[in-house]
């Protein structure tokens, strides 16, 4: 079964209004319908502006970097799934390691976010991955299995079909380090096996799994050549239109 090829750019806490609009404009202008879905995840304040720039594009989509785990209420500074839906968001990134580490987001909390996002009609890019200590202890597969089991595996098959999984080795985020293509392939294959064991092989083979650890044009070719790597959740390289567009081209070539 064919899987969706995706290059998703997580801008994190970067870009002024003018910078973000210029970057989005360049990406939308140059991105082509090459069979790879481009997803842009700007900071909250840029979402509506980027939505307008994307317009009716059939191959560039809008994502939010996070959402709150409650539908509404007295949560100063937070944003709900319905707010995101109202400005035209297509995807929400949930469970990014920076949210887990800096804001103490638990698997139980992420379950609530996943449920709310799907109920609002939004698709989810769900992040999972291990620290260097966990990998050195050879516990990374069990760690990721627990993350998936506790936050996703309560979903029915039709709900799970709206989940994109992003594997992010925490030790390779923002460090300049990157998992070797073999390490990435091994972990992606393990994730697909975990999904198959919980659902079935048909669903596992249809699940898009992105690599999210310092992926950039200089190392993407070997990563994208691996059979279980379906694209990337891109950080730093998504802040330059040239790099992001190059990654789209490289994924399309595989």
Secondary structure, 3 states (H helix, E strand, C coil): CCCCEEEEEECCCCCCHHHHHHHHHHHHHHCCCCCEEEEEECCHHHHHHHHHHHCCCCCEEEEECCCCCCCCCCCCCCCCHHHHHHCCCCEEEECCHHHHHHCCCCHHHHHHHHHHHHHCCCEEEEEECCCHHHHHCCCHHHHHHHHHHHHCCCCCHHHHCCEEEEECCHHHCCCCCCCCHHHHHHHHHHHHHHHHHHCCHHHHHHCCEEECCCCCHHHHHHHHCCCCCCEEEECHHHHCHHHHHHHHHHHHCC
